Amino acid sequence: TDEENKNPFTCYYAQLLHQGNMLQDLVRTGTYQQAILENRSNFEGKVVLDVGTGTGILSFFAAQAGARKVYAVEASQSAEYAQLLADHNGFSGIVEVVQGKLEDITLPEKVDVIISEPIGFLLVHERMLESYVVARDKFLKPSGLMMPTTGSIIFSPMTDDALYKDQLAKAALWENPSFYGIDLTPLVERARLENFSQPIVGFFPSSNLISSSRTVHCIDFGTVTTDELTNFEIAYRFPIDRTAIMHGFGCWFDLGFLGQDNHVVLSTSPDHPGTHWYQCRLLLADPIAVNRGQVVAGRMVFVANDRFSYDIEITACIEGTHISTTSTVHLHDQAYQYLQTGPTTAEGF
């Protein structure tokens, strides 16, 4: 369809392979169930909208929590699977599956709660948060609740010599002055910059972080606008705890479910059980040497692109010196490194 051609994620999420991958993330699925079932006051007898329902799991949790009506909206063909599961599990009287793009559909009433899992890695990749906000503006009652309620991008400077050398080695081909008689060296620098513009998705140990400080950029889903999600910047300032080469930033995100009865947090931190989002490392094309006691400061500027992701411009400098560096990261062009395993899944999920 035109929608699938325009947004590759519509086709991606129509596949049970990918739906199953998300469902089997026990931290993700278990935390969402906990956040919904432990906040019955927000769901019992209420009208709920599930944005991007997939196979319907969050809608079924809302029904389990006593919701009177759940509108389960899904743009992809996965809507058929949600309907099958709703019918088979006895939820068809409560859960109404609506296939269509959120921006195009209509509902017969305003809702008390919006639930969704609109999250890509580093919180914002895939740009589904904008649909979550559109749903709020179109369908949520003034006193309504967003679940999740907040999302935070969190990062700290890191060192990782092996990763840096791996990315550097990818450009080795272009150092050949006689490749079948052709000098490739004019492309060395462009290849190097391209490799370092890739975000590295995978687990990393918190021992790679060289500051005990964390920068936290919190987004309130109840108030943020789509414009504020399209272009934003995060300023940071990190006292350095140990002398090292700073190769970039270790990044992750947290979600906050701030219900009436209970507050629940889903963290993808390197110190928490691993999830299918892993963590993310943003590399500096030109790393900087930092000494214990120095302060690294700068900013990350996120600009939404037409790849359903972001281009990130990173600046970093050592305070009190003339040492600085800049780097560009294209969040849609991920490289995956799964050599490091995440912490063991929490008991109970």
KOLROMI-626820 format. One record per residue (C-alpha): x, y, z. Coordinates in steps of 0.05 Angstrom, whole numbers, plus 5000, padded with zeros to 4 digits. Layout:
BEGIN
XYZ/...
REM end
This chain:
BEGIN
500050005000/501950744995/502550775071/507350185073/511550485018/511851145055/513250875124/517450235125/515450095198/508249985177/510449365138/515549165191/510349145247/505448745205/510048145212/508847665270/516347555274/517348265298/511048285340/513547655375/520347955387/517148535425/512248095463/518047645486/521648245515/519548075586/521748735615/517649125564/511348695567/511648565641/512749295660/507049525616/502449005648/504749205717/503649945702/496549815677/494149295727/497149665787/493250295767/486250025765/483450695788/485450985721/482450415680/476350135716/470050355679/474150815634/474850905559/481850755533/485450875467/491250415448/495650755395/499250255351/496149635384/500149125344/497348445365/493148795419/496848615482/496349295516/488849335499/487848655532/491548895594/486949505597/480949035592/483848605648/484449245690/476949365682/476449855623/469349955597/471650065525/478350015489/479550285420/485549905392/488250295332/493249975285/495650225216/498749565194/495748885176/497248685247/490248955263/487548295237/491747915288/489248365344/482048225323/483247475322/486247485392/480847945419/475347465393/478946845416/480347105487/473347395499/475248135494/471248305432/465748625473/470649115503/476349185453/474449485386/480049425335/480550025287/485049935227/487850585200/492851125210/491751495275/491752165240/486051945194/481251575239/475351835280/472551565346/465551655373/467851935440/473652235477/477951765520/480251765592/486951425580/491651335522/496350745524/501850615473/508750335462/511150865412/518550775428/524550665384/531650605408/534251235443/526751375456/525451775392/527651345333/521751165287/518351825305/512051475330/511951945391/508952465345/502952015331/502251915407/501852675416/496952745358/492552225392/492752625456/490753265421/485052935382/482052435431/484252535503/479652865554/482753485587/483853105652/486152465617/492352045628/498051855581/501151175595/507151225590/506951925620/514152125611/520251905572/527452095587/533652065542/539651935588/547051945571/554052005598/561052035566/564451365553/570851035531/571050425486/577550325448/575549665417/569149955388/572850565362/577950115327/572449685298/569050295266/575750555242/577549895210/571249915167/574550475126/580850065113/578849875042/579050605021/586250675042/588350244983/592350654932/591950104880/585349724882/585349364815/589649944793/585050474822/587050954878/581350954929/584551414979/580652044961/574651704995/578151515061/575752115101/568552065076/568351325093/571151465162/565952005176/560351555150/562450985196/562651445257/555851735240/552751065256/549550975324/551850325355/545949925382/547649395433/549049295507/555049605540/557549565612/556750175656/564250105672/565350425603/562451085629/567751575652/563252045692/558451895749/554052455724/548152335678/544552825632/537052705633/532553015580/525452885603/519552935556/512653005587/507852655539/502053035569/504653715546/509953635492/508153885423/509753555356/514154165339/518154055403/519353335381/521453535311/527353955333/530353975403/537154035436/540253755500/545754145535/550453745579/556253845628/560253245656/565653255708/570452695687/571952155739/577951825707/583251965656/581451645589/580151745516/572951975508/570251615447/563051855453/556851765495/553251175524/545751295518/539250975540/532151175560/527151095617/519551105613/515251345671/508151085682/505151585731/498451295750/493751475807/495350855847/502550715830/508550995793/512350485751/518950585714/521550205654/529050315648/533750095592/539950295632/546149855628/545149715702/538149425690/535748785657/536648795581/531048965533/530048905458/531849645454/538849495481/542850135493/545950615443/552850915435/553951555396/561251615374/565752215363/569252185296/575152515331/575552275404/578652725457/583352555515/580552765582/583752795651/580452645717/577553295745/576553625677/569553805653/566753635585/560954065561/556954155498/550353985467/546653495423/541853785372/536453305346/533253475279/527853015252/529052745182/524752405128/527551715148/522851695208/528751855252/533652415270/540352715251/544252905313/549653445314/554253355373/559153875400/563853745458/569354155490/573854115551/572354715594/578255175605/581954925542/581655025467/580254285457/573654145422/570553655373/564153585332/560652975304/554452815264/550252195278/544751925233/540151555280/536751165224/543350845201/544650375259/550349885267/549049305314/554049025364/551348465407/557948205436/556348465505/550348145540/545648545583/544348405657/539847815674/532447925667/529148145732/525647595771/518147615766/517847845693/
REM end
